[in-house]
Structure formats: C-alpha cells, structure tokens
Amino acid sequence: MNLQFNETKKNLEGRTLDELCEEVSVIDEWENQTTGLEGWFAVVSDLGIIAYFGCEKEAYYFRLDYINRIMNT
C-alpha cells in the first residue's frame, strides 16, 4: 500500500459505504482546472488527487476498488 492510501484510509476509517462514495469521487478536467489534461478524469478525496485516467469508466472502476480497499483492509 502506498502512503497516500494509508493517509486516506486513516481519515476515512469507520465511514459507511454511502459516506465513502461521497468522499471519494471522480472529476473531469474542467472541474480540477489542470491545464494540459484535457479528456482526463481524476479520482479525488479531501486529501487531493489519488489517480488520473484517460477513460471515465476506468476512473469509476478504480474509485470503487479504492473504496473497497478502505472498507476491507
């Protein structure tokens, strides 16, 4: 596990599935206002960007896996 995952897990431990789905989200390049990443999607939490993906579907898959790891580790 990486450092960012450990930080996120520490901050989100004990939350319900619904709460985690609100805390970890997917945003597109217009929302994160990062130049040079047109067409990319970011998985984010309150701690910042967790990962970038070129496909929205992959970003949502990662988000669900990330939430599952928080709940089950």
Beta strands, then each sheet from edge to edge (+ up, - down):
strand 1: 25-28
strand 2: 41-45
strand 3: 48-53
sheet 1: 1+ 2- 3+
end
